[in-house]
Amino acid sequence: MSKVHFKCKVEEVPTSYARAIRREQIKRNLSNEDLAKLCGLSVRSVYRLITGSSPRIETLEKILFELDLELTAQPIGADFKEELENGKR
């Protein structure tokens, strides 16, 4: 299982995981329709997710599971938050 780690501000998360999912989708040569069918989702749900809209957690879980990806989250401490704000991350 591949792991996808995100260290970013909350408002940046949808774009980050959308890019990771889109890369995996392209790597596997899956169209939006193929991915939707594989995951048991509507094409609209897949499209919204890969374009950076905030999905329902169930939608994200289904796609991550079918693409064999793992999402991990870390709390952002004061030092990390300061680095983000200063553009060092």
OpenMM code with the backbone's topology and positions (N, CA, C; nanometers):
from openmm import Vec3, app, unit

residues = "MET SER LYS VAL HIS PHE LYS CYS LYS VAL GLU GLU VAL PRO THR SER TYR ALA ARG ALA ILE ARG ARG GLU GLN ILE LYS ARG ASN LEU SER ASN GLU ASP LEU ALA LYS LEU CYS GLY LEU SER VAL ARG SER VAL TYR ARG LEU ILE THR GLY SER SER PRO ARG ILE GLU THR LEU GLU LYS ILE LEU PHE GLU LEU ASP LEU GLU LEU THR ALA GLN PRO ILE GLY ALA ASP PHE LYS GLU GLU LEU GLU ASN GLY LYS ARG".split()
positions = [
    Vec3(0.0832, -0.1169, 0.0000),
    Vec3(0.0000, 0.0000, 0.0000),
    Vec3(0.0884, 0.1242, 0.0000),
    Vec3(0.0603, 0.2156, -0.0883),
    Vec3(0.1306, 0.3425, -0.0927),
    Vec3(0.0714, 0.4352, 0.0113),
    Vec3(0.1558, 0.5167, 0.0707),
    Vec3(0.1080, 0.6127, 0.1687),
    Vec3(0.1144, 0.7518, 0.1094),
    Vec3(0.0120, 0.8284, 0.1361),
    Vec3(0.0057, 0.9662, 0.0930),
    Vec3(0.0085, 1.0499, 0.2198),
    Vec3(0.1120, 1.1281, 0.2378),
    Vec3(0.1257, 1.2120, 0.3563),
    Vec3(0.1014, 1.3567, 0.3178),
    Vec3(0.0253, 1.4251, 0.3998),
    Vec3(-0.0030, 1.5650, 0.3748),
    Vec3(0.0414, 1.6466, 0.4930),
    Vec3(0.1192, 1.7475, 0.4688),
    Vec3(0.1584, 1.8437, 0.5706),
    Vec3(0.1278, 1.9799, 0.5120),
    Vec3(0.0067, 2.0238, 0.5315),
    Vec3(-0.0329, 2.1511, 0.4756),
    Vec3(-0.1489, 2.2082, 0.5555),
    Vec3(-0.1799, 2.3310, 0.5281),
    Vec3(-0.2924, 2.3953, 0.5934),
    Vec3(-0.4216, 2.3268, 0.5509),
    Vec3(-0.5221, 2.3346, 0.6361),
    Vec3(-0.6495, 2.2671, 0.6093),
    Vec3(-0.7063, 2.3043, 0.4735),
    Vec3(-0.7019, 2.4313, 0.4376),
    Vec3(-0.7619, 2.4725, 0.3107),
    Vec3(-0.6848, 2.4205, 0.1896),
    Vec3(-0.5612, 2.3713, 0.2094),
    Vec3(-0.4823, 2.3179, 0.0989),
    Vec3(-0.4990, 2.1677, 0.0822),
    Vec3(-0.5571, 2.0997, 0.1787),
    Vec3(-0.5656, 1.9542, 0.1751),
    Vec3(-0.6396, 1.9015, 0.0529),
    Vec3(-0.7587, 1.9541, 0.0187),
    Vec3(-0.8270, 1.8984, -0.0983),
    Vec3(-0.7419, 1.8969, -0.2246),
    Vec3(-0.6661, 2.0021, -0.2490),
    Vec3(-0.5801, 2.0068, -0.3670),
    Vec3(-0.4686, 1.9043, -0.3577),
    Vec3(-0.4121, 1.8856, -0.2393),
    Vec3(-0.3024, 1.7906, -0.2220),
    Vec3(-0.3456, 1.6478, -0.2485),
    Vec3(-0.4529, 1.6040, -0.1865),
    Vec3(-0.4922, 1.4652, -0.2101),
    Vec3(-0.5507, 1.4473, -0.3482),
    Vec3(-0.6116, 1.5496, -0.4026),
    Vec3(-0.6629, 1.5400, -0.5391),
    Vec3(-0.5495, 1.5134, -0.6372),
    Vec3(-0.4365, 1.5828, -0.6187),
    Vec3(-0.3209, 1.5601, -0.7072),
    Vec3(-0.2674, 1.4181, -0.6933),
    Vec3(-0.2595, 1.3684, -0.5707),
    Vec3(-0.2077, 1.2332, -0.5480),
    Vec3(-0.2997, 1.1290, -0.6115),
    Vec3(-0.4282, 1.1471, -0.5962),
    Vec3(-0.5243, 1.0534, -0.6553),
    Vec3(-0.5193, 1.0622, -0.8067),
    Vec3(-0.5113, 1.1815, -0.8593),
    Vec3(-0.5055, 1.1994, -1.0057),
    Vec3(-0.3792, 1.1345, -1.0632),
    Vec3(-0.2655, 1.1493, -0.9941),
    Vec3(-0.1413, 1.0839, -1.0407),
    Vec3(-0.1587, 0.9326, -1.0468),
    Vec3(-0.2191, 0.8764, -0.9439),
    Vec3(-0.2397, 0.7316, -0.9413),
    Vec3(-0.3388, 0.6890, -1.0496),
    Vec3(-0.4399, 0.7689, -1.0716),
    Vec3(-0.5392, 0.7414, -1.1755),
    Vec3(-0.4721, 0.7377, -1.3131),
    Vec3(-0.3864, 0.8346, -1.3406),
    Vec3(-0.3153, 0.8398, -1.4685),
    Vec3(-0.2184, 0.7220, -1.4801),
    Vec3(-0.1469, 0.6949, -1.3721),
    Vec3(-0.0517, 0.5835, -1.3705),
    Vec3(-0.1200, 0.4520, -1.4078),
    Vec3(-0.2430, 0.4354, -1.3623),
    Vec3(-0.3188, 0.3119, -1.3900),
    Vec3(-0.4036, 0.3216, -1.5159),
    Vec3(-0.3931, 0.4350, -1.5854),
    Vec3(-0.4672, 0.4555, -1.7095),
    Vec3(-0.6185, 0.4406, -1.6894),
    Vec3(-0.6693, 0.5022, -1.5826),
    Vec3(-0.8118, 0.4960, -1.5515),
    Vec3(-0.8791, 0.6283, -1.5863),
    Vec3(-0.9859, 0.6203, -1.6609),
    Vec3(-1.0658, 0.7402, -1.6861),
    Vec3(-1.1489, 0.7684, -1.5608),
    Vec3(-1.2130, 0.8845, -1.5563),
    Vec3(-1.3022, 0.9130, -1.4445),
    Vec3(-1.4145, 0.8096, -1.4367),
    Vec3(-1.4624, 0.7691, -1.5525),
    Vec3(-1.5683, 0.6687, -1.5574),
    Vec3(-1.5186, 0.5342, -1.5031),
    Vec3(-1.3968, 0.4955, -1.5413),
    Vec3(-1.3389, 0.3701, -1.4924),
    Vec3(-1.3226, 0.3730, -1.3406),
    Vec3(-1.2696, 0.4843, -1.2896),
    Vec3(-1.2476, 0.4964, -1.1463),
    Vec3(-1.3803, 0.4951, -1.0706),
    Vec3(-1.4791, 0.5646, -1.1241),
    Vec3(-1.6113, 0.5663, -1.0604),
    Vec3(-1.6698, 0.4256, -1.0529),
    Vec3(-1.6610, 0.3514, -1.1619),
    Vec3(-1.7138, 0.2149, -1.1646),
    Vec3(-1.6381, 0.1255, -1.0667),
    Vec3(-1.5066, 0.1358, -1.0658),
    Vec3(-1.4224, 0.0572, -0.9759),
    Vec3(-1.4594, 0.0815, -0.8294),
    Vec3(-1.4919, 0.2057, -0.7975),
    Vec3(-1.5193, 0.2452, -0.6592),
    Vec3(-1.6670, 0.2411, -0.6219),
    Vec3(-1.7527, 0.2167, -0.7198),
    Vec3(-1.8962, 0.2182, -0.6920),
    Vec3(-1.9488, 0.3581, -0.6643),
    Vec3(-1.8927, 0.4554, -0.7350),
    Vec3(-1.9296, 0.5950, -0.7164),
    Vec3(-1.9834, 0.6531, -0.8462),
    Vec3(-2.0436, 0.7694, -0.8352),
    Vec3(-2.0855, 0.8390, -0.9569),
    Vec3(-1.9639, 0.9072, -1.0187),
    Vec3(-1.9702, 0.9297, -1.1481),
    Vec3(-1.8630, 1.0006, -1.2169),
    Vec3(-1.8521, 1.1418, -1.1602),
    Vec3(-1.9637, 1.2003, -1.1253),
    Vec3(-1.9630, 1.3354, -1.0681),
    Vec3(-1.8837, 1.3395, -0.9371),
    Vec3(-1.8992, 1.2387, -0.8523),
    Vec3(-1.8248, 1.2338, -0.7258),
    Vec3(-1.6746, 1.2271, -0.7509),
    Vec3(-1.6340, 1.1446, -0.8468),
    Vec3(-1.4922, 1.1324, -0.8803),
    Vec3(-1.4406, 1.2648, -0.9351),
    Vec3(-1.5142, 1.3243, -1.0250),
    Vec3(-1.4721, 1.4508, -1.0855),
    Vec3(-1.4547, 1.5590, -0.9790),
    Vec3(-1.5524, 1.5700, -0.8901),
    Vec3(-1.5443, 1.6723, -0.7856),
    Vec3(-1.4216, 1.6513, -0.6978),
    Vec3(-1.3914, 1.5266, -0.6646),
    Vec3(-1.2760, 1.4988, -0.5794),
    Vec3(-1.1453, 1.5339, -0.6488),
    Vec3(-1.1276, 1.4897, -0.7723),
    Vec3(-0.9995, 1.5129, -0.8392),
    Vec3(-0.9803, 1.6572, -0.8847),
    Vec3(-1.0874, 1.7356, -0.8808),
    Vec3(-1.0732, 1.8776, -0.9132),
    Vec3(-1.0562, 1.9621, -0.7878),
    Vec3(-1.0434, 1.8960, -0.6728),
    Vec3(-1.0111, 1.9674, -0.5503),
    Vec3(-1.1277, 2.0061, -0.4624),
    Vec3(-1.2490, 1.9643, -0.4967),
    Vec3(-1.3624, 1.9919, -0.4082),
    Vec3(-1.3529, 1.9009, -0.2869),
    Vec3(-1.4020, 1.9467, -0.1756),
    Vec3(-1.3994, 1.8648, -0.0543),
    Vec3(-1.5044, 1.7540, -0.0654),
    Vec3(-1.4594, 1.6291, -0.0669),
    Vec3(-1.5544, 1.5184, -0.0813),
    Vec3(-1.6076, 1.4738, 0.0547),
    Vec3(-1.7088, 1.3903, 0.0505),
    Vec3(-1.7509, 1.3215, 0.1724),
    Vec3(-1.6397, 1.2236, 0.2066),
    Vec3(-1.6203, 1.1993, 0.3348),
    Vec3(-1.5122, 1.1105, 0.3780),
    Vec3(-1.5309, 0.9701, 0.3198),
    Vec3(-1.6554, 0.9259, 0.3041),
    Vec3(-1.6816, 0.7936, 0.2475),
    Vec3(-1.6339, 0.7839, 0.1031),
    Vec3(-1.6497, 0.8913, 0.0288),
    Vec3(-1.6028, 0.8948, -0.1104),
    Vec3(-1.4516, 0.8843, -0.1146),
    Vec3(-1.3864, 0.9621, -0.0323),
    Vec3(-1.2405, 0.9591, -0.0261),
    Vec3(-1.1914, 0.8210, 0.0151),
    Vec3(-1.2540, 0.7609, 0.1154),
    Vec3(-1.2142, 0.6271, 0.1614),
    Vec3(-1.2262, 0.5235, 0.0508),
    Vec3(-1.3357, 0.5267, -0.0239),
    Vec3(-1.3557, 0.4293, -0.1321),
    Vec3(-1.2471, 0.4413, -0.2385),
    Vec3(-1.2166, 0.5632, -0.2768),
    Vec3(-1.1156, 0.5835, -0.3809),
    Vec3(-0.9778, 0.5432, -0.3304),
    Vec3(-0.9434, 0.5849, -0.2100),
    Vec3(-0.8131, 0.5478, -0.1546),
    Vec3(-0.8002, 0.3968, -0.1430),
    Vec3(-0.9053, 0.3294, -0.0996),
    Vec3(-0.9027, 0.1844, -0.0861),
    Vec3(-0.8800, 0.1172, -0.2212),
    Vec3(-0.9561, 0.1576, -0.3207),
    Vec3(-0.9466, 0.0935, -0.4526),
    Vec3(-0.8137, 0.1228, -0.5218),
    Vec3(-0.7534, 0.2368, -0.4927),
    Vec3(-0.6235, 0.2697, -0.5521),
    Vec3(-0.5075, 0.2230, -0.4641),
    Vec3(-0.5404, 0.1575, -0.3541),
    Vec3(-0.4406, 0.1063, -0.2605),
    Vec3(-0.3518, 0.2186, -0.2077),
    Vec3(-0.4158, 0.3284, -0.1722),
    Vec3(-0.3471, 0.4427, -0.1134),
    Vec3(-0.3911, 0.4576, 0.0316),
    Vec3(-0.3082, 0.5180, 0.1108),
    Vec3(-0.3394, 0.5405, 0.2512),
    Vec3(-0.3208, 0.6878, 0.2829),
    Vec3(-0.4181, 0.7447, 0.3481),
    Vec3(-0.4116, 0.8845, 0.3877),
    Vec3(-0.3735, 0.8916, 0.5344),
    Vec3(-0.2726, 0.9690, 0.5649),
    Vec3(-0.2346, 0.9914, 0.7037),
    Vec3(-0.2413, 1.1399, 0.7315),
    Vec3(-0.2727, 1.1713, 0.8536),
    Vec3(-0.2810, 1.3122, 0.8927),
    Vec3(-0.1997, 1.3318, 1.0191),
    Vec3(-0.1406, 1.4472, 1.0311),
    Vec3(-0.0624, 1.4819, 1.1483),
    Vec3(-0.1113, 1.6143, 1.2022),
    Vec3(-0.1182, 1.6252, 1.3338),
    Vec3(-0.1495, 1.7572, 1.3886),
    Vec3(-0.0331, 1.8518, 1.3593),
    Vec3(-0.0651, 1.9731, 1.3337),
    Vec3(0.0384, 2.0706, 1.3036),
    Vec3(0.0711, 2.1450, 1.4321),
    Vec3(0.1956, 2.1336, 1.4753),
    Vec3(0.2409, 2.2032, 1.5946),
    Vec3(0.2753, 2.3471, 1.5643),
    Vec3(0.3065, 2.4205, 1.6654),
    Vec3(0.3375, 2.5628, 1.6506),
    Vec3(0.4558, 2.5858, 1.5578),
    Vec3(0.5625, 2.5047, 1.5694),
    Vec3(0.6800, 2.5223, 1.4835),
    Vec3(0.6454, 2.4980, 1.3374),
    Vec3(0.5720, 2.3908, 1.3129),
    Vec3(0.5356, 2.3574, 1.1758),
    Vec3(0.4425, 2.4642, 1.1181),
    Vec3(0.3474, 2.5092, 1.1988),
    Vec3(0.2548, 2.6123, 1.1543),
    Vec3(0.3322, 2.7397, 1.1167),
    Vec3(0.4314, 2.7770, 1.1971),
    Vec3(0.5116, 2.8945, 1.1680),
    Vec3(0.5895, 2.8776, 1.0376),
    Vec3(0.6448, 2.7583, 1.0137),
    Vec3(0.7165, 2.7319, 0.8899),
    Vec3(0.6237, 2.7444, 0.7695),
    Vec3(0.5009, 2.6932, 0.7827),
    Vec3(0.4041, 2.7061, 0.6735),
    Vec3(0.3742, 2.8529, 0.6443),
    Vec3(0.3508, 2.9270, 0.7496),
    Vec3(0.3163, 3.0677, 0.7324),
    Vec3(0.4302, 3.1486, 0.6727),
    Vec3(0.5539, 3.1059, 0.6967),
    Vec3(0.6716, 3.1754, 0.6435),
    Vec3(0.7183, 3.1184, 0.5097),
    Vec3(0.6419, 3.0248, 0.4555),
    Vec3(0.6733, 2.9691, 0.3249),
    Vec3(0.7907, 2.8746, 0.3219),
    Vec3(0.8258, 2.8166, 0.4365),
    Vec3(0.9395, 2.7248, 0.4415),
    Vec3(0.8967, 2.5800, 0.4186),
    Vec3(0.7702, 2.5530, 0.4058),
    Vec3(0.7202, 2.4172, 0.3796),
    Vec3(0.6352, 2.4176, 0.2583),
] * unit.nanometer
topology = app.Topology()
chain = topology.addChain("A")
for resn in residues:
    res = topology.addResidue(resn, chain)
    for name in ("N", "CA", "C"):
        topology.addAtom(name, app.Element.getBySymbol(name[0]), res)
